[in-house]
Amino acid sequence: MKTSLSLDDILAVVPEPTGELLSRIAGVAAARSTTIHLVGGPVRDLLLGRDLVDVDLVVEGDARELAEAVSKESASDDLVLVPHDRFGTVRIEGPTARIDLAQLRNEAYAHPGALPEVEPGDLAQDMRRRDFSINALCCALNAADTAKPMPIIDLEGGLEDLDRRQLRIQHSRSFHDDPTRVWRAARLAARLGFVLDRRSRNALRGALRDGAFGAVSGERWRRELQLTFDEARWGVHSGQVLRALSDWHVLSALEPGLSLSPDRMLPLRRLSRAIANPEWAAPRSRPWIAGLSIWLAPLPAALRRRTLERFSIRGEQARRIVQFGRDADRMLRALARSRGRGEVDAALGALPEETVQALYALANGSVRRRILRWGAEDRRRRAPVGGAELTELGLVGPDLGRALARIRSGFLDGEVANREEALALAEEISRRASRRSAGVRQRRSKRQKVARRGAIADTS
């Protein structure tokens, strides 16, 4: 395994806009005699030969001052600074790239599960505070000679753990200080194919025994859950993350009785593949809602509700997840019985994107093909006529809605080929609606006459 990296090594694997921003930062830092290091996950992934998702830097000095200098020396006003003073970090954002800078820090936790109190530190303290040894690696960037290899600084044995393909916490109270680290351990294990070492597993059991997980807010746990399904965008099977957490007894510590049923693994794999497919996953969808819907569907309703409360999921999102648990089987049966593309569209068209994703993951092969065809073709097709044209024919209210649905269904099934045929069908629907309304009025008139006769008889 490599024990050194050059700036050119990094620039060769990052997207071009990120590389340009990194070069600007390194150049400004060199001009100011400020040492900066590539740190954490990027170093780890470079050594493992993996693509870089993010670039994180630590600054031996004031990170915000360096970021402001980079912004001032920029040839254009295309950079935005997003500081987080509490944690000593600042993000430099360009139109198509962003890089996080942090000052060297030390951390202390007032009690288990609390957010850390941050203060300036040195390089050893900064590496020591990190979650796992493989994330406590750094390498200085040399802007003066971009081809010169710089040694990897390894103060915590991370290189050896990379070679052993294991995750090792930095100290025995790590999971007490920040229990959310176990969720990151599960994500890294699934992403990298690593295992949690024995000492770390013992430390986890100690944190579970001492009730440390109860001190973490639901909002923080929800964030970890969201990141779990975001991992699928980079090819990670989200079910493996939840499987590890279930095997480590973390899920039951969050909510008694909570686990991951083995029959959820295949649907979660399908969901993960769908999320990773840009042609299938909608850019604005929230895959964690689909994942949670699949995961919780077979659990008792009361446990579903308690789990959602534990993750601080409320309101419309919670209602949809609970409802999916009740309705998933019925919706899948309806899709299986659908005759034609119009009926599939009627079943799926009004559903949220995440519900469609969850149904796809749970469906059998034939239904999945129907959903895929609908998603790729039918959902974006527009019927030859719209509501305004049908209103001119006298269709309003529920009759208008039924006419639009009937025309769309016929269009998708090939029964309606063009605007003229759609208008002809609309006129027929309008006539039927008029006859139906006339019949309703006649029946109502007859009932009123009978009522009046009865009233007259009662008074005579």
Secondary structure in CASP SS format (residue, H / E / C, confidence):
PFRMAT SS
TARGET T0000
AUTHOR 0000-0000-0000
METHOD secondary structure of the structure
MODEL  1
M C 1.00
K C 1.00
T C 1.00
S E 1.00
L E 1.00
S C 1.00
L H 1.00
D H 1.00
D H 1.00
I H 1.00
L H 1.00
A C 1.00
V C 1.00
V C 1.00
P C 1.00
E H 1.00
P H 1.00
T H 1.00
G H 1.00
E H 1.00
L H 1.00
L H 1.00
S H 1.00
R H 1.00
I H 1.00
A H 1.00
G H 1.00
V H 1.00
A H 1.00
A H 1.00
A H 1.00
R C 1.00
S C 1.00
T C 1.00
T C 1.00
I E 1.00
H E 1.00
L E 1.00
V E 1.00
G C 1.00
G H 1.00
P H 1.00
V H 1.00
R H 1.00
D H 1.00
L H 1.00
L H 1.00
L H 1.00
G C 1.00
R C 1.00
D C 1.00
L C 1.00
V C 1.00
D C 1.00
V C 1.00
D E 1.00
L E 1.00
V E 1.00
V E 1.00
E C 1.00
G C 1.00
D C 1.00
A H 1.00
R H 1.00
E H 1.00
L H 1.00
A H 1.00
E H 1.00
A H 1.00
V H 1.00
S H 1.00
K H 1.00
E C 1.00
S C 1.00
A C 1.00
S C 1.00
D C 1.00
D C 1.00
L C 1.00
V E 1.00
L E 1.00
V E 1.00
P E 1.00
H E 1.00
D H 1.00
R H 1.00
F H 1.00
G C 1.00
T E 1.00
V E 1.00
R E 1.00
I E 1.00
E E 1.00
G C 1.00
P C 1.00
T C 1.00
A C 1.00
R E 1.00
I E 1.00
D E 1.00
L E 1.00
A E 1.00
Q E 1.00
L C 1.00
R E 1.00
N E 1.00
E E 1.00
A E 1.00
Y C 1.00
A C 1.00
H C 1.00
P C 1.00
G C 1.00
A C 1.00
L C 1.00
P C 1.00
E E 1.00
V E 1.00
E E 1.00
P E 1.00
G C 1.00
D C 1.00
L H 1.00
A H 1.00
Q H 1.00
D H 1.00
M H 1.00
R H 1.00
R C 1.00
R C 1.00
D C 1.00
F E 1.00
S H 1.00
I H 1.00
N H 1.00
A C 1.00
L E 1.00
C E 1.00
C E 1.00
A E 1.00
L C 1.00
N C 1.00
A C 1.00
A C 1.00
D C 1.00
T C 1.00
A C 1.00
K C 1.00
P C 1.00
M E 1.00
P E 1.00
I C 1.00
I E 1.00
D E 1.00
L C 1.00
E C 1.00
G C 1.00
G H 1.00
L H 1.00
E H 1.00
D H 1.00
L H 1.00
D H 1.00
R H 1.00
R C 1.00
Q E 1.00
L E 1.00
R C 1.00
I E 1.00
Q C 1.00
H C 1.00
S C 1.00
R C 1.00
S H 1.00
F H 1.00
H H 1.00
D H 1.00
D C 1.00
P C 1.00
T C 1.00
R H 1.00
V H 1.00
W H 1.00
R H 1.00
A H 1.00
A H 1.00
R H 1.00
L H 1.00
A H 1.00
A H 1.00
R H 1.00
L H 1.00
G C 1.00
F C 1.00
V E 1.00
L E 1.00
D C 1.00
R H 1.00
R H 1.00
S H 1.00
R H 1.00
N H 1.00
A H 1.00
L H 1.00
R H 1.00
G H 1.00
A H 1.00
L H 1.00
R H 1.00
D C 1.00
G C 1.00
A H 1.00
F H 1.00
G H 1.00
A H 1.00
V C 1.00
S C 1.00
G H 1.00
E H 1.00
R H 1.00
W H 1.00
R H 1.00
R H 1.00
E H 1.00
L H 1.00
Q H 1.00
L H 1.00
T H 1.00
F H 1.00
D H 1.00
E H 1.00
A H 1.00
R H 1.00
W H 1.00
G C 1.00
V C 1.00
H C 1.00
S H 1.00
G H 1.00
Q H 1.00
V H 1.00
L H 1.00
R H 1.00
A H 1.00
L H 1.00
S H 1.00
D H 1.00
W C 1.00
H C 1.00
V H 1.00
L H 1.00
S H 1.00
A H 1.00
L H 1.00
E C 1.00
P C 1.00
G C 1.00
L C 1.00
S C 1.00
L C 1.00
S C 1.00
P H 1.00
D H 1.00
R H 1.00
M H 1.00
L H 1.00
P H 1.00
L H 1.00
R H 1.00
R H 1.00
L H 1.00
S H 1.00
R H 1.00
A H 1.00
I H 1.00
A H 1.00
N C 1.00
P C 1.00
E C 1.00
W C 1.00
A C 1.00
A C 1.00
P C 1.00
R C 1.00
S C 1.00
R C 1.00
P H 1.00
W H 1.00
I H 1.00
A H 1.00
G H 1.00
L H 1.00
S H 1.00
I H 1.00
W H 1.00
L H 1.00
A C 1.00
P C 1.00
L C 1.00
P C 1.00
A H 1.00
A H 1.00
L H 1.00
R H 1.00
R H 1.00
R H 1.00
T H 1.00
L H 1.00
E H 1.00
R H 1.00
F C 1.00
S C 1.00
I C 1.00
R C 1.00
G H 1.00
E H 1.00
Q H 1.00
A H 1.00
R H 1.00
R H 1.00
I H 1.00
V H 1.00
Q H 1.00
F H 1.00
G H 1.00
R H 1.00
D H 1.00
A H 1.00
D H 1.00
R H 1.00
M H 1.00
L H 1.00
R H 1.00
A H 1.00
L H 1.00
A H 1.00
R H 1.00
S C 1.00
R C 1.00
G C 1.00
R H 1.00
G H 1.00
E H 1.00
V H 1.00
D H 1.00
A H 1.00
A H 1.00
L H 1.00
G C 1.00
A C 1.00
L C 1.00
P C 1.00
E H 1.00
E H 1.00
T H 1.00
V H 1.00
Q H 1.00
A H 1.00
L H 1.00
Y H 1.00
A H 1.00
L H 1.00
A C 1.00
N C 1.00
G H 1.00
S H 1.00
V H 1.00
R H 1.00
R H 1.00
R H 1.00
I H 1.00
L H 1.00
R H 1.00
W H 1.00
G H 1.00
A H 1.00
E C 1.00
D H 1.00
R H 1.00
R H 1.00
R C 1.00
R C 1.00
A C 1.00
P C 1.00
V C 1.00
G C 1.00
G H 1.00
A H 1.00
E H 1.00
L H 1.00
T H 1.00
E H 1.00
L C 1.00
G C 1.00
L C 1.00
V C 1.00
G H 1.00
P H 1.00
D H 1.00
L H 1.00
G H 1.00
R H 1.00
A H 1.00
L H 1.00
A H 1.00
R H 1.00
I H 1.00
R H 1.00
S H 1.00
G H 1.00
F H 1.00
L H 1.00
D C 1.00
G C 1.00
E C 1.00
V C 1.00
A C 1.00
N C 1.00
R H 1.00
E H 1.00
E H 1.00
A H 1.00
L H 1.00
A H 1.00
L H 1.00
A H 1.00
E H 1.00
E H 1.00
I H 1.00
S H 1.00
R H 1.00
R H 1.00
A H 1.00
S H 1.00
R H 1.00
R H 1.00
S H 1.00
A H 1.00
G H 1.00
V H 1.00
R H 1.00
Q H 1.00
R H 1.00
R H 1.00
S H 1.00
K H 1.00
R H 1.00
Q H 1.00
K H 1.00
V H 1.00
A H 1.00
R H 1.00
R H 1.00
G H 1.00
A H 1.00
I H 1.00
A H 1.00
D H 1.00
T H 1.00
S C 1.00
END
